[in-house]
Amino acid sequence: MGSQILPSCFPATSTDTWKAQTVKLGAISGKFRLSFEGVRGASYDGDVAIDDIHFEKCGSVTPYCSSDQFTCNTPECIPLKYQCNFYDDCKDKSDEVL
């Protein structure tokens, strides 16, 4: 999986109010990871709070499990050998239903 950095600079303010920000990711096919990084300057204190993250206008999340994996309904992938082993590996029992 390649890496793409979408720089978004949210300027520091001296107020104690919440700031809402929107970042457009564009079309992403396949798996992706979303990371947040907060950087504090040497001459000032700072707090970073990330809250209420949501995605809009997204298709359903479908994992891309390999041929030696089972696709759970959660959705996630588990090794095929964990299917029907009397343990709820998927955390929704989908790997134990025949």
N, C-alpha and C positions, 0 to 999 in steps of 0.2 A: 504494500500500500504506500503510495507516494505521499509526500507531505506538501501541503499548501498553507501558507500563512496569509491570513486576511487581517492586515493591520487595522486596528480601530483604536484611535487615541481619544480617550475621554478626558478632557482637561480637568485639572484639579481646581477645586473651588474652596472658598473659605466658609461656605454655608454648611449647615447640618441637615440639608434636605436631600431626599432621594432624587436621583436622576434616572429617568427611563431612557434606555438606548435600544435601538433596533439595528441589527446587523443582518444584511442580506447575504446568504450563503450561495445562492444560485443553485443550479441543478447538480446534484451529486448522485452518482450511481454507485452502488455497492456500499460496503461498510465504510464508516468514517468515525473519527474521534474528534470531539470538540474539547479544546483546552482553553483555560483562562489563565492569564498571568497578570499579576499586579506588581508594579515596580515602585518602590519608595525611594525618593531622593535622599541624599545624605544629610541635607540640612532641614528636613521637616518630617514630622510624624504623619502617618497616613493610615487610613482604614479602607479596606476593600470589602464590600458586601455584594454578593451575587444572589439574587433571589428571583423566583417566579420565572424560570426559563421555560419557554414553550416554542414549539415549531408549528408553523401554519402552512397550509396548502401542501401537505406532504402526502405521498402515497402510503399505502400500508407498508409496514416494516416487515420485510421478508429476509430471513437469513440465507446466506449462500453456503449451505452445508455441503461438505465434500461427500463423495460416494461412500466413505466409511463412517459417516455420521448420521444420526437420526435428527430430524427437524421437529422440535417441540412446538406446542401451540403457544408458548410464552412470548415470542419466538426466540429460541436459542438452539445451539447445536450441542449434542452430546455424542460420545462414541457409540457406535452400534451395539457394542457388547454390553452397554448399560440398559438397553431396551429389554423390557420384560424380565428384570432381575429382582423383582419384588421390592424395589426401592424407588421412591419418587425423585428421580434425578432431575426431571424437568420442572419440578415444583408446582406442577398442575396436573400430575398423574397421566399426562398424554403419552408418556413412554411406557406405561403399564397397561393401557387399554388395547384390547385385541379387536 
